[in-house]
């Protein structure tokens, strides 16, 4: 099973655990990464993830993200098809970088796109003819355990 973690999901384990939701999502992401390490899930990365990671001024977050991306079995490079599909997502209110993440995940034929961004999650779940299931980290763990 292929999964794509967006940047906010990758960073979630480093976020302050002052809310129960953040703690649960952080644990879920660590569990997902453990399943990737065990070979039970296939982590997919992209040029967009690397771009965002390299722009992060925080060296701890940047190194954590790079270490996570290094676990990926496949790397998706942005091409004309991905850019065209991203424009479709932008037209329905998805932010440009999020649209590129989503279209990269679709191009890689991932099963699940995982995000901690509630606004993006809600918008993405309402996109008709989306070829990837967009979920929160907690929802992904629940689906994997079902």
Backbone as CSV, one residue per row, in Angstrom:
resi,resn,N_x,N_y,N_z,CA_x,CA_y,CA_z,C_x,C_y,C_z
1,UNK,0.845,-1.170,0.000,0.000,0.000,0.000,0.898,1.243,0.000
2,UNK,0.616,2.163,-0.912,1.426,3.377,-1.050,0.791,4.539,-0.289
3,UNK,1.649,5.290,0.408,1.168,6.475,1.117,2.056,7.674,0.801
4,UNK,1.444,8.844,0.893,2.133,10.115,0.683,1.839,10.969,1.899
5,UNK,2.870,11.368,2.605,2.720,12.271,3.745,3.063,13.673,3.286
6,UNK,2.167,14.626,3.510,2.520,15.996,3.144,3.463,16.568,4.203
7,UNK,3.942,17.768,3.974,4.960,18.354,4.835,4.484,18.530,6.268
8,UNK,3.247,18.957,6.460,2.775,19.147,7.838,2.681,17.814,8.575
9,UNK,2.378,16.738,7.871,2.355,15.413,8.499,3.759,14.962,8.881
10,UNK,4.702,15.181,7.997,6.087,14.799,8.286,6.596,15.537,9.521
11,UNK,6.222,16.799,9.658,6.686,17.604,10.793,5.903,17.373,12.076
12,UNK,4.750,16.730,12.004,3.878,16.591,13.176,4.581,16.004,14.406
13,UNK,5.442,14.995,14.282,6.102,14.474,15.489,6.989,15.492,16.206
14,UNK,7.352,16.573,15.533,8.196,17.598,16.142,7.390,18.746,16.742
15,UNK,6.089,18.763,16.512,5.243,19.837,17.029,5.079,19.717,18.540
16,UNK,4.800,20.851,19.180,4.545,20.874,20.617,3.326,20.009,20.925
17,UNK,3.448,19.172,21.922,2.373,18.222,22.267,1.423,18.803,23.318
18,UNK,1.078,20.070,23.180,0.224,20.732,24.168,-1.265,20.494,23.941
19,UNK,-1.616,19.767,22.895,-3.008,19.396,22.629,-3.066,17.889,22.390
20,UNK,-4.124,17.268,22.862,-4.269,15.822,22.702,-4.256,15.438,21.225
21,UNK,-4.921,16.226,20.399,-4.960,15.912,18.963,-3.556,15.860,18.373
22,UNK,-2.719,16.836,18.710,-1.357,16.871,18.171,-0.573,15.647,18.637
23,UNK,-0.728,15.291,19.896,-0.065,14.106,20.441,-0.499,12.844,19.689
24,UNK,-1.807,12.695,19.473,-2.330,11.518,18.771,-1.853,11.473,17.317
25,UNK,-1.874,12.626,16.653,-1.412,12.665,15.260,0.083,12.374,15.167
26,UNK,0.856,12.909,16.118,2.298,12.649,16.125,2.569,11.155,16.289
27,UNK,1.864,10.529,17.225,2.026,9.081,17.426,1.589,8.302,16.187
28,UNK,0.516,8.757,15.547,0.042,8.089,14.328,1.102,8.164,13.227
29,UNK,1.707,9.326,13.047,2.749,9.481,12.025,3.939,8.583,12.341
30,UNK,4.347,8.547,13.609,5.462,7.671,13.981,5.117,6.206,13.710
31,UNK,3.871,5.832,13.958,3.427,4.474,13.654,3.446,4.183,12.164
32,UNK,3.002,5.141,11.375,3.006,4.992,9.913,4.439,4.828,9.407
33,UNK,5.349,5.645,9.938,6.752,5.543,9.525,7.361,4.208,9.948
34,UNK,6.955,3.699,11.114,7.430,2.380,11.556,6.942,1.292,10.600
35,UNK,5.704,1.417,10.131,5.179,0.457,9.155,5.932,0.551,7.826
36,UNK,6.352,1.756,7.467,7.169,1.925,6.259,8.528,1.256,6.456
37,UNK,9.134,1.477,7.629,10.430,0.857,7.928,10.342,-0.664,7.881
38,UNK,9.208,-1.198,8.321,9.012,-2.652,8.352,8.657,-3.220,6.979
39,UNK,8.404,-2.342,6.010,8.045,-2.796,4.676,6.565,-3.086,4.498
40,UNK,5.760,-2.731,5.494,4.318,-2.962,5.405,3.602,-1.876,4.610
41,UNK,4.200,-0.695,4.536,3.680,0.417,3.741,4.810,0.937,2.871
42,UNK,4.443,1.552,1.756,5.427,2.129,0.844,5.277,3.648,0.862
43,UNK,6.308,4.328,1.329,6.295,5.785,1.396,6.718,6.358,0.049
44,UNK,5.938,7.313,-0.442,6.218,7.981,-1.710,6.607,9.429,-1.417
45,UNK,7.652,9.897,-2.069,8.119,11.270,-1.905,7.979,12.006,-3.234
46,UNK,8.284,13.297,-3.196,8.158,14.077,-4.427,9.115,15.255,-4.437
47,UNK,9.275,15.788,-5.615,10.058,17.007,-5.799,9.458,18.145,-4.969
48,UNK,8.143,18.160,-4.838,7.457,19.212,-4.079,7.816,19.108,-2.598
49,UNK,7.837,17.892,-2.055,8.227,17.703,-0.654,9.665,18.157,-0.427
50,UNK,10.550,17.798,-1.338,11.948,18.205,-1.206,12.083,19.721,-1.292
51,UNK,11.354,20.347,-2.197,11.366,21.803,-2.332,10.944,22.468,-1.024
52,UNK,9.819,22.013,-0.464,9.340,22.603,0.791,10.309,22.357,1.935
53,UNK,10.859,21.165,1.982,11.804,20.818,3.046,13.036,21.701,2.988
54,UNK,13.574,21.890,1.818,14.784,22.700,1.673,14.548,24.174,1.969
55,UNK,13.309,24.620,1.914,12.974,26.016,2.239,12.812,26.241,3.739
56,UNK,12.745,25.177,4.514,12.498,25.309,5.951,13.750,25.854,6.642
57,UNK,13.629,26.994,7.326,14.799,27.586,7.972,15.219,26.868,9.264
58,UNK,14.346,26.024,9.808,14.652,25.321,11.052,15.468,24.063,10.728
59,UNK,16.743,24.012,11.147,17.584,22.871,10.771,17.107,21.535,11.344
60,UNK,16.505,21.541,12.512,16.020,20.291,13.107,14.860,19.739,12.283
61,UNK,13.914,20.606,11.952,12.775,20.172,11.134,13.226,19.743,9.737
62,UNK,14.167,20.489,9.183,14.663,20.168,7.842,15.345,18.793,7.844
63,UNK,16.211,18.542,8.820,16.916,17.253,8.881,15.950,16.100,9.139
64,UNK,14.955,16.333,9.999,13.943,15.300,10.256,13.191,14.971,8.965
65,UNK,12.791,16.002,8.243,12.047,15.785,6.997,12.912,15.077,5.957
66,UNK,14.168,15.471,5.840,15.056,14.816,4.874,15.259,13.345,5.228
67,UNK,15.386,13.050,6.522,15.529,11.653,6.954,14.261,10.863,6.629
68,UNK,13.111,11.499,6.799,11.845,10.835,6.473,11.744,10.597,4.971
69,UNK,12.065,11.601,4.183,11.987,11.464,2.722,12.959,10.405,2.201
70,UNK,14.062,10.207,2.905,15.042,9.193,2.495,14.470,7.777,2.594
71,UNK,13.398,7.606,3.352,12.759,6.292,3.495,11.864,5.956,2.300
72,UNK,11.622,6.926,1.462,10.686,6.729,0.345,11.232,5.730,-0.672
73,UNK,10.329,4.927,-1.193,10.702,3.941,-2.206,10.576,4.506,-3.618
74,UNK,9.844,5.598,-3.738,9.642,6.212,-5.051,9.649,7.725,-4.887
75,UNK,10.208,8.405,-5.884,10.289,9.853,-5.888,9.619,10.362,-7.156
76,UNK,8.677,11.280,-6.988,7.907,11.806,-8.120,8.442,13.183,-8.501
77,UNK,8.842,13.313,-9.745,9.297,14.599,-10.253,8.127,15.296,-10.934
78,UNK,8.012,16.592,-10.697,6.926,17.362,-11.306,7.130,17.403,-12.822
79,UNK,6.036,17.170,-13.539,6.063,17.236,-15.001,4.821,17.998,-15.473
80,UNK,4.654,18.102,-16.772,3.524,18.860,-17.325,2.179,18.288,-16.886
81,UNK,2.072,16.971,-16.854,0.819,16.328,-16.452,0.471,16.667,-14.995
82,UNK,1.469,16.634,-14.131,1.253,16.962,-12.718,0.863,18.430,-12.575
83,UNK,1.529,19.303,-13.310,1.198,20.732,-13.247,-0.219,20.999,-13.754
84,UNK,-0.607,20.323,-14.814,-1.960,20.496,-15.359,-3.007,20.046,-14.352
85,UNK,-2.782,18.896,-13.747,-3.731,18.387,-12.743,-3.763,19.316,-11.531
86,UNK,-2.626,19.851,-11.143,-2.570,20.786,-10.014,-3.433,22.015,-10.293
87,UNK,-3.438,22.479,-11.523,-4.280,23.634,-11.872,-5.762,23.309,-11.676
88,UNK,-6.145,22.062,-11.940,-7.532,21.644,-11.676,-7.854,21.784,-10.188
89,UNK,-6.915,21.391,-9.340,-7.127,21.477,-7.894,-7.144,22.930,-7.415
90,UNK,-6.285,23.745,-7.994,-6.256,25.170,-7.641,-7.598,25.814,-7.983
91,UNK,-8.190,25.397,-9.087,-9.478,25.952,-9.527,-10.603,25.677,-8.531
92,UNK,-10.443,24.655,-7.685,-11.476,24.363,-6.681,-11.044,24.813,-5.281
93,UNK,-10.034,25.686,-5.222,-9.674,26.308,-3.956,-8.509,25.711,-3.195
94,UNK,-7.803,24.761,-3.800,-6.625,24.179,-3.151,-5.438,25.118,-3.388
95,UNK,-4.629,25.341,-2.346,-3.443,26.196,-2.480,-2.450,25.557,-3.454
96,UNK,-1.667,26.387,-4.163,-0.776,25.857,-5.204,0.173,24.734,-4.763
97,UNK,0.883,24.897,-3.652,1.791,23.823,-3.232,1.027,22.567,-2.841
98,UNK,-0.098,22.740,-2.159,-0.926,21.584,-1.810,-1.437,20.892,-3.070
99,UNK,-1.779,21.678,-4.075,-2.251,21.113,-5.343,-1.151,20.293,-6.012
100,UNK,0.079,20.781,-5.949,1.196,20.019,-6.515,1.452,18.738,-5.729
101,UNK,1.328,18.810,-4.401,1.452,17.587,-3.592,0.396,16.570,-4.021
102,UNK,-0.832,17.031,-4.100,-1.948,16.139,-4.415,-1.808,15.530,-5.813
103,UNK,-1.434,16.346,-6.775,-1.279,15.818,-8.135,-0.060,14.900,-8.237
104,UNK,0.975,15.158,-7.459,2.134,14.249,-7.424,1.730,12.903,-6.844
105,UNK,0.944,12.937,-5.777,0.469,11.697,-5.153,-0.414,10.911,-6.117
106,UNK,-1.267,11.618,-6.817,-2.127,10.960,-7.809,-1.290,10.308,-8.912
107,UNK,-0.286,11.033,-9.383,0.565,10.506,-10.455,1.300,9.242,-10.008
108,UNK,1.628,9.171,-8.724,2.317,7.990,-8.184,1.344,6.869,-7.846
109,UNK,0.063,7.140,-8.024,-0.989,6.157,-7.737,-0.953,5.685,-6.281
110,UNK,-0.799,6.665,-5.378,-0.809,6.297,-3.961,-2.225,5.930,-3.534
111,UNK,-2.300,5.138,-2.490,-3.598,4.754,-1.941,-4.121,5.819,-0.984
112,UNK,-3.202,6.394,-0.186,-3.595,7.384,0.817,-2.670,8.593,0.787
113,UNK,-3.277,9.756,0.856,-2.567,11.025,1.019,-2.882,11.490,2.431
114,UNK,-1.871,11.638,3.258,-2.065,11.956,4.670,-1.689,13.410,4.954
115,UNK,-2.583,14.132,5.632,-2.348,15.526,5.987,-2.918,15.842,7.361
116,UNK,-2.311,16.819,8.031,-2.822,17.331,9.309,-3.550,18.657,9.113
117,UNK,-3.604,19.136,7.893,-4.207,20.428,7.563,-5.713,20.246,7.344
118,UNK,-6.505,20.675,8.327,-7.957,20.470,8.279,-8.621,21.137,7.078
119,UNK,-8.217,22.359,6.756,-8.837,23.068,5.625,-8.563,22.336,4.311
120,UNK,-7.314,21.959,4.130,-6.950,21.221,2.921,-7.676,19.879,2.878
121,UNK,-7.712,19.186,4.001,-8.374,17.882,4.079,-9.830,17.988,3.641
122,UNK,-10.528,18.980,4.177,-11.948,19.148,3.851,-12.144,19.448,2.364
123,UNK,-11.327,20.354,1.830,-11.449,20.689,0.406,-11.109,19.495,-0.475
124,UNK,-10.043,18.795,-0.131,-9.607,17.666,-0.954,-10.622,16.529,-0.932
125,UNK,-11.242,16.302,0.210,-12.228,15.225,0.299,-13.482,15.515,-0.520
126,UNK,-13.677,16.766,-0.902,-14.838,17.136,-1.707,-14.552,17.184,-3.209
127,UNK,-13.324,16.870,-3.604,-12.973,16.885,-5.025,-13.524,15.630,-5.690
128,UNK,-14.307,15.844,-6.724,-14.848,14.710,-7.482,-13.754,14.137,-8.384
129,UNK,-13.780,12.854,-8.581,-12.851,12.147,-9.464,-11.397,12.258,-8.998
130,UNK,-11.209,12.314,-7.689,-9.863,12.302,-7.119,-9.421,10.845,-7.026
131,UNK,-8.213,10.560,-7.455,-7.746,9.177,-7.537,-6.874,8.771,-6.359
132,UNK,-7.028,9.448,-5.239,-6.305,9.121,-4.014,-7.227,9.468,-2.848
133,UNK,-7.166,8.698,-1.784,-7.986,8.984,-0.611,-7.190,9.893,0.319
134,UNK,-7.744,11.063,0.644,-7.082,12.031,1.508,-7.611,11.847,2.925
135,UNK,-6.683,11.640,3.867,-7.054,11.321,5.246,-6.125,12.022,6.233
136,UNK,-6.591,12.104,7.476,-5.740,12.567,8.573,-4.874,11.392,9.031
137,UNK,-3.811,11.658,9.788,-2.988,10.545,10.289,-3.788,9.558,11.141
138,UNK,-4.677,10.072,11.971,-5.480,9.202,12.836,-6.420,8.347,11.994
139,UNK,-7.060,8.952,10.999,-7.958,8.195,10.119,-7.188,7.126,9.346
140,UNK,-5.961,7.438,8.949,-5.161,6.452,8.223,-4.860,5.247,9.112
141,UNK,-4.465,5.490,10.350,-4.204,4.386,11.284,-5.472,3.562,11.485
142,UNK,-6.604,4.240,11.645,-7.872,3.521,11.826,-8.182,2.643,10.614
143,UNK,-7.935,3.158,9.414,-8.200,2.370,8.203,-7.239,1.194,8.082
144,UNK,-5.995,1.401,8.474,-5.012,0.328,8.388,-5.326,-0.797,9.369
145,UNK,-5.930,-0.443,10.490,-6.257,-1.440,11.509,-7.596,-2.118,11.263
146,UNK,-8.391,-1.598,10.331,-9.728,-2.164,10.072,-9.644,-3.489,9.350
